């Protein structure tokens, strides 16, 4: 599967204005890209790595 085949959605943490991040998830990979610069591609993360990042980010947000 290529980045172009992924189904991206706007992150629930993106603001309602211009600061938008899109994410796409598969069983093995999570991808993140800037809505305003889609042509630059996406950052790809192993699913376990992405879960670890989200867990750490949520812990720091408290």
Biopython code that builds the backbone (N, CA, C, O; Angstrom):
import numpy as np
from Bio.PDB.StructureBuilder import StructureBuilder

atoms = [
    (1, "UNK", "N", (0.851, -1.175, 0.000)),
    (1, "UNK", "CA", (0.000, 0.000, 0.000)),
    (1, "UNK", "C", (0.896, 1.238, 0.000)),
    (1, "UNK", "O", (1.891, 1.292, 0.723)),
    (2, "UNK", "N", (0.540, 2.225, -0.810)),
    (2, "UNK", "CA", (1.301, 3.469, -0.861)),
    (2, "UNK", "C", (0.583, 4.551, -0.063)),
    (2, "UNK", "O", (-0.585, 4.392, 0.293)),
    (3, "UNK", "N", (1.276, 5.648, 0.218)),
    (3, "UNK", "CA", (0.677, 6.763, 0.952)),
    (3, "UNK", "C", (-0.546, 7.293, 0.211)),
    (3, "UNK", "O", (-1.526, 7.688, 0.843)),
    (4, "UNK", "N", (-0.501, 7.306, -1.107)),
    (4, "UNK", "CA", (-1.635, 7.815, -1.898)),
    (4, "UNK", "C", (-2.878, 6.948, -1.763)),
    (4, "UNK", "O", (-3.984, 7.419, -2.027)),
    (5, "UNK", "N", (-2.723, 5.699, -1.359)),
    (5, "UNK", "CA", (-3.857, 4.791, -1.208)),
    (5, "UNK", "C", (-4.480, 4.841, 0.187)),
    (5, "UNK", "O", (-5.557, 4.286, 0.404)),
    (6, "UNK", "N", (-3.815, 5.496, 1.123)),
    (6, "UNK", "CA", (-4.337, 5.586, 2.484)),
    (6, "UNK", "C", (-5.537, 6.515, 2.544)),
    (6, "UNK", "O", (-5.636, 7.463, 1.764)),
    (7, "UNK", "N", (-6.441, 6.246, 3.459)),
    (7, "UNK", "CA", (-7.618, 7.100, 3.658)),
    (7, "UNK", "C", (-7.362, 7.994, 4.861)),
    (7, "UNK", "O", (-7.490, 7.565, 6.008)),
    (8, "UNK", "N", (-7.000, 9.235, 4.588)),
    (8, "UNK", "CA", (-6.689, 10.190, 5.640)),
    (8, "UNK", "C", (-7.957, 10.837, 6.173)),
    (8, "UNK", "O", (-8.945, 10.994, 5.454)),
    (9, "UNK", "N", (-7.909, 11.210, 7.450)),
    (9, "UNK", "CA", (-9.002, 11.951, 8.086)),
    (9, "UNK", "C", (-8.376, 13.067, 8.913)),
    (9, "UNK", "O", (-7.225, 12.961, 9.336)),
    (10, "UNK", "N", (-9.118, 14.115, 9.138)),
    (10, "UNK", "CA", (-8.612, 15.224, 9.944)),
    (10, "UNK", "C", (-8.507, 14.779, 11.400)),
    (10, "UNK", "O", (-9.436, 14.183, 11.945)),
    (11, "UNK", "N", (-7.397, 15.066, 12.008)),
    (11, "UNK", "CA", (-7.193, 14.718, 13.405)),
    (11, "UNK", "C", (-8.183, 15.458, 14.287)),
    (11, "UNK", "O", (-8.488, 16.625, 14.042)),
    (12, "UNK", "N", (-8.678, 14.790, 15.302)),
    (12, "UNK", "CA", (-9.614, 15.440, 16.233)),
    (12, "UNK", "C", (-8.918, 16.510, 17.067)),
    (12, "UNK", "O", (-9.584, 17.317, 17.716)),
    (13, "UNK", "N", (-7.592, 16.525, 17.058)),
    (13, "UNK", "CA", (-6.839, 17.527, 17.800)),
    (13, "UNK", "C", (-6.493, 18.750, 16.949)),
    (13, "UNK", "O", (-5.898, 19.701, 17.455)),
    (14, "UNK", "N", (-6.855, 18.740, 15.675)),
    (14, "UNK", "CA", (-6.595, 19.888, 14.814)),
    (14, "UNK", "C", (-7.565, 21.006, 15.148)),
    (14, "UNK", "O", (-8.701, 20.765, 15.558)),
    (15, "UNK", "N", (-7.099, 22.225, 14.965)),
    (15, "UNK", "CA", (-7.984, 23.361, 15.230)),
    (15, "UNK", "C", (-9.003, 23.492, 14.104)),
    (15, "UNK", "O", (-8.854, 22.881, 13.046)),
    (16, "UNK", "N", (-10.014, 24.276, 14.334)),
    (16, "UNK", "CA", (-11.074, 24.458, 13.346)),
    (16, "UNK", "C", (-10.624, 25.355, 12.197)),
    (16, "UNK", "O", (-11.317, 25.458, 11.185)),
    (17, "UNK", "N", (-9.493, 25.990, 12.341)),
    (17, "UNK", "CA", (-9.042, 26.916, 11.299)),
    (17, "UNK", "C", (-7.987, 26.270, 10.413)),
    (17, "UNK", "O", (-8.255, 25.242, 9.791)),
    (18, "UNK", "N", (-6.812, 26.841, 10.344)),
    (18, "UNK", "CA", (-5.818, 26.394, 9.369)),
    (18, "UNK", "C", (-4.817, 25.375, 9.880)),
    (18, "UNK", "O", (-4.116, 24.766, 9.072)),
    (19, "UNK", "N", (-4.718, 25.165, 11.167)),
    (19, "UNK", "CA", (-3.717, 24.261, 11.711)),
    (19, "UNK", "C", (-4.237, 22.830, 11.710)),
    (19, "UNK", "O", (-4.662, 22.314, 12.744)),
    (20, "UNK", "N", (-4.201, 22.196, 10.547)),
    (20, "UNK", "CA", (-4.803, 20.874, 10.421)),
    (20, "UNK", "C", (-3.763, 19.793, 10.175)),
    (20, "UNK", "O", (-2.825, 19.971, 9.398)),
    (21, "UNK", "N", (-3.949, 18.691, 10.843)),
    (21, "UNK", "CA", (-3.146, 17.499, 10.644)),
    (21, "UNK", "C", (-4.101, 16.380, 10.273)),
    (21, "UNK", "O", (-5.175, 16.245, 10.860)),
    (22, "UNK", "N", (-3.704, 15.584, 9.301)),
    (22, "UNK", "CA", (-4.508, 14.437, 8.899)),
    (22, "UNK", "C", (-3.773, 13.164, 9.285)),
    (22, "UNK", "O", (-2.544, 13.104, 9.251)),
    (23, "UNK", "N", (-4.538, 12.157, 9.649)),
    (23, "UNK", "CA", (-3.960, 10.864, 10.014)),
    (23, "UNK", "C", (-4.649, 9.753, 9.230)),
    (23, "UNK", "O", (-5.813, 9.870, 8.847)),
    (24, "UNK", "N", (-3.916, 8.688, 9.005)),
    (24, "UNK", "CA", (-4.454, 7.491, 8.368)),
    (24, "UNK", "C", (-3.901, 6.291, 9.118)),
    (24, "UNK", "O", (-2.721, 6.264, 9.468)),
    (25, "UNK", "N", (-4.743, 5.304, 9.365)),
    (25, "UNK", "CA", (-4.331, 4.124, 10.114)),
    (25, "UNK", "C", (-4.585, 2.857, 9.304)),
    (25, "UNK", "O", (-5.605, 2.718, 8.629)),
    (26, "UNK", "N", (-3.646, 1.958, 9.390)),
    (26, "UNK", "CA", (-3.811, 0.603, 8.876)),
    (26, "UNK", "C", (-3.416, -0.311, 10.038)),
    (26, "UNK", "O", (-2.932, 0.178, 11.058)),
    (27, "UNK", "N", (-3.608, -1.609, 9.908)),
    (27, "UNK", "CA", (-3.194, -2.490, 11.006)),
    (27, "UNK", "C", (-1.693, -2.419, 11.318)),
    (27, "UNK", "O", (-1.290, -2.709, 12.444)),
    (28, "UNK", "N", (-0.870, -2.042, 10.348)),
    (28, "UNK", "CA", (0.578, -2.049, 10.543)),
    (28, "UNK", "C", (1.212, -0.670, 10.613)),
    (28, "UNK", "O", (2.267, -0.507, 11.225)),
    (29, "UNK", "N", (0.582, 0.331, 9.990)),
    (29, "UNK", "CA", (1.210, 1.645, 9.846)),
    (29, "UNK", "C", (0.212, 2.758, 10.144)),
    (29, "UNK", "O", (-0.973, 2.659, 9.825)),
    (30, "UNK", "N", (0.720, 3.814, 10.759)),
    (30, "UNK", "CA", (-0.047, 5.054, 10.913)),
    (30, "UNK", "C", (0.715, 6.139, 10.171)),
    (30, "UNK", "O", (1.944, 6.187, 10.216)),
    (31, "UNK", "N", (-0.014, 7.003, 9.494)),
    (31, "UNK", "CA", (0.599, 8.079, 8.721)),
    (31, "UNK", "C", (0.041, 9.419, 9.179)),
    (31, "UNK", "O", (-1.130, 9.523, 9.544)),
    (32, "UNK", "N", (0.891, 10.444, 9.156)),
    (32, "UNK", "CA", (0.502, 11.791, 9.562)),
    (32, "UNK", "C", (0.975, 12.750, 8.480)),
    (32, "UNK", "O", (2.105, 12.645, 8.002)),
    (33, "UNK", "N", (0.103, 13.696, 8.088)),
    (33, "UNK", "CA", (0.516, 14.694, 7.106)),
    (33, "UNK", "C", (-0.127, 16.041, 7.411)),
    (33, "UNK", "O", (-1.134, 16.125, 8.114)),
    (34, "UNK", "N", (0.468, 17.073, 6.874)),
    (34, "UNK", "CA", (-0.018, 18.449, 7.004)),
    (34, "UNK", "C", (-1.055, 18.684, 5.918)),
    (34, "UNK", "O", (-0.764, 18.493, 4.737)),
    (35, "UNK", "N", (-2.247, 19.090, 6.292)),
    (35, "UNK", "CA", (-3.325, 19.302, 5.334)),
    (35, "UNK", "C", (-2.947, 20.323, 4.270)),
    (35, "UNK", "O", (-3.306, 20.165, 3.103)),
    (36, "UNK", "N", (-2.232, 21.363, 4.660)),
    (36, "UNK", "CA", (-1.884, 22.421, 3.712)),
    (36, "UNK", "C", (-0.723, 22.045, 2.795)),
    (36, "UNK", "O", (-0.485, 22.721, 1.793)),
    (37, "UNK", "N", (-0.001, 20.980, 3.124)),
    (37, "UNK", "CA", (1.158, 20.579, 2.327)),
    (37, "UNK", "C", (1.120, 19.093, 1.998)),
    (37, "UNK", "O", (2.115, 18.387, 2.167)),
    (38, "UNK", "N", (-0.016, 18.629, 1.535)),
    (38, "UNK", "CA", (-0.176, 17.199, 1.223)),
    (38, "UNK", "C", (0.855, 16.714, 0.207)),
    (38, "UNK", "O", (1.271, 15.556, 0.237)),
    (39, "UNK", "N", (1.257, 17.601, -0.684)),
    (39, "UNK", "CA", (2.206, 17.242, -1.738)),
    (39, "UNK", "C", (3.581, 16.851, -1.179)),
    (39, "UNK", "O", (4.384, 16.244, -1.889)),
    (40, "UNK", "N", (3.855, 17.191, 0.076)),
    (40, "UNK", "CA", (5.136, 16.851, 0.689)),
    (40, "UNK", "C", (5.168, 15.431, 1.254)),
    (40, "UNK", "O", (6.203, 14.975, 1.739)),
    (41, "UNK", "N", (4.038, 14.739, 1.191)),
    (41, "UNK", "CA", (3.987, 13.365, 1.667)),
    (41, "UNK", "C", (3.552, 13.276, 3.121)),
    (41, "UNK", "O", (2.917, 14.187, 3.652)),
    (42, "UNK", "N", (3.898, 12.181, 3.746)),
    (42, "UNK", "CA", (3.456, 11.908, 5.113)),
    (42, "UNK", "C", (4.585, 11.250, 5.897)),
    (42, "UNK", "O", (5.499, 10.650, 5.331)),
    (43, "UNK", "N", (4.493, 11.379, 7.198)),
    (43, "UNK", "CA", (5.396, 10.658, 8.094)),
    (43, "UNK", "C", (4.729, 9.328, 8.429)),
    (43, "UNK", "O", (3.555, 9.294, 8.798)),
    (44, "UNK", "N", (5.472, 8.241, 8.302)),
    (44, "UNK", "CA", (4.930, 6.915, 8.569)),
    (44, "UNK", "C", (5.513, 6.367, 9.861)),
    (44, "UNK", "O", (6.709, 6.491, 10.125)),
    (45, "UNK", "N", (4.643, 5.758, 10.661)),
    (45, "UNK", "CA", (5.040, 5.186, 11.938)),
    (45, "UNK", "C", (4.524, 3.763, 12.043)),
    (45, "UNK", "O", (3.390, 3.479, 11.655)),
    (46, "UNK", "N", (5.341, 2.876, 12.560)),
    (46, "UNK", "CA", (4.904, 1.539, 12.908)),
    (46, "UNK", "C", (3.773, 1.693, 13.922)),
    (46, "UNK", "O", (3.823, 2.588, 14.765)),
    (47, "UNK", "N", (2.766, 0.846, 13.856)),
    (47, "UNK", "CA", (1.593, 0.985, 14.740)),
    (47, "UNK", "C", (1.963, 0.974, 16.223)),
    (47, "UNK", "O", (1.393, 1.737, 17.003)),
    (48, "UNK", "N", (2.899, 0.131, 16.618)),
    (48, "UNK", "CA", (3.324, 0.085, 18.027)),
    (48, "UNK", "C", (4.011, 1.395, 18.423)),
    (48, "UNK", "O", (3.817, 1.902, 19.527)),
    (49, "UNK", "N", (4.802, 1.922, 17.516)),
    (49, "UNK", "CA", (5.490, 3.194, 17.769)),
    (49, "UNK", "C", (4.480, 4.333, 17.921)),
    (49, "UNK", "O", (4.621, 5.188, 18.795)),
    (50, "UNK", "N", (3.459, 4.331, 17.058)),
    (50, "UNK", "CA", (2.427, 5.371, 17.104)),
    (50, "UNK", "C", (1.622, 5.281, 18.408)),
    (50, "UNK", "O", (1.331, 6.306, 19.024)),
    (51, "UNK", "N", (1.264, 4.065, 18.829)),
    (51, "UNK", "CA", (0.537, 3.890, 20.087)),
    (51, "UNK", "C", (1.368, 4.390, 21.267)),
    (51, "UNK", "O", (0.837, 5.029, 22.175)),
    (52, "UNK", "N", (2.665, 4.101, 21.256)),
    (52, "UNK", "CA", (3.550, 4.564, 22.331)),
    (52, "UNK", "C", (3.608, 6.089, 22.361)),
    (52, "UNK", "O", (3.592, 6.693, 23.434)),
    (53, "UNK", "N", (3.676, 6.708, 21.188)),
    (53, "UNK", "CA", (3.675, 8.171, 21.118)),
    (53, "UNK", "C", (2.380, 8.744, 21.687)),
    (53, "UNK", "O", (2.414, 9.671, 22.496)),
    (54, "UNK", "N", (1.237, 8.196, 21.269)),
    (54, "UNK", "CA", (-0.052, 8.707, 21.757)),
    (54, "UNK", "C", (-0.195, 8.522, 23.264)),
    (54, "UNK", "O", (-0.709, 9.405, 23.951)),
    (55, "UNK", "N", (0.254, 7.386, 23.780)),
    (55, "UNK", "CA", (0.190, 7.150, 25.224)),
    (55, "UNK", "C", (1.030, 8.183, 25.972)),
    (55, "UNK", "O", (0.589, 8.741, 26.977)),
    (56, "UNK", "N", (2.236, 8.433, 25.478)),
    (56, "UNK", "CA", (3.112, 9.418, 26.109)),
    (56, "UNK", "C", (2.528, 10.820, 26.003)),
    (56, "UNK", "O", (2.583, 11.588, 26.964)),
    (57, "UNK", "N", (1.972, 11.159, 24.847)),
    (57, "UNK", "CA", (1.404, 12.501, 24.650)),
    (57, "UNK", "C", (0.189, 12.716, 25.555)),
    (57, "UNK", "O", (0.031, 13.789, 26.137)),
    (58, "UNK", "N", (-0.651, 11.719, 25.672)),
    (58, "UNK", "CA", (-1.827, 11.832, 26.546)),
    (58, "UNK", "C", (-1.418, 11.942, 27.998)),
    (58, "UNK", "O", (-2.063, 12.659, 28.764)),
    (59, "UNK", "N", (-0.373, 11.256, 28.394)),
    (59, "UNK", "CA", (0.112, 11.327, 29.770)),
    (59, "UNK", "C", (0.648, 12.692, 30.117)),
    (59, "UNK", "O", (0.446, 13.170, 31.234)),
    (60, "UNK", "N", (1.333, 13.335, 29.181)),
    (60, "UNK", "CA", (1.881, 14.661, 29.399)),
    (60, "UNK", "C", (0.817, 15.750, 29.375)),
    (60, "UNK", "O", (1.024, 16.841, 29.907)),
    (61, "UNK", "N", (-0.318, 15.450, 28.758)),
    (61, "UNK", "CA", (-1.371, 16.466, 28.618)),
    (61, "UNK", "C", (-2.184, 16.639, 29.902)),
    (61, "UNK", "O", (-2.938, 17.603, 30.031)),
    (62, "UNK", "N", (-2.038, 15.732, 30.828)),
    (62, "UNK", "CA", (-2.838, 15.797, 32.069)),
    (62, "UNK", "C", (-2.370, 16.863, 32.994)),
    (62, "UNK", "O", (-2.939, 17.039, 34.072)),
]
sb = StructureBuilder()
sb.init_structure("model")
sb.init_model(0)
sb.init_chain("A")
sb.init_seg("    ")
for serial, (resi, resn, name, xyz) in enumerate(atoms, 1):
    if name == "N":
        sb.init_residue(resn, " ", resi, " ")
    sb.init_atom(name, np.array(xyz, "f"), 0.0, 1.0, " ", f" {name:<3s}", serial, name[0])
structure = sb.get_structure()
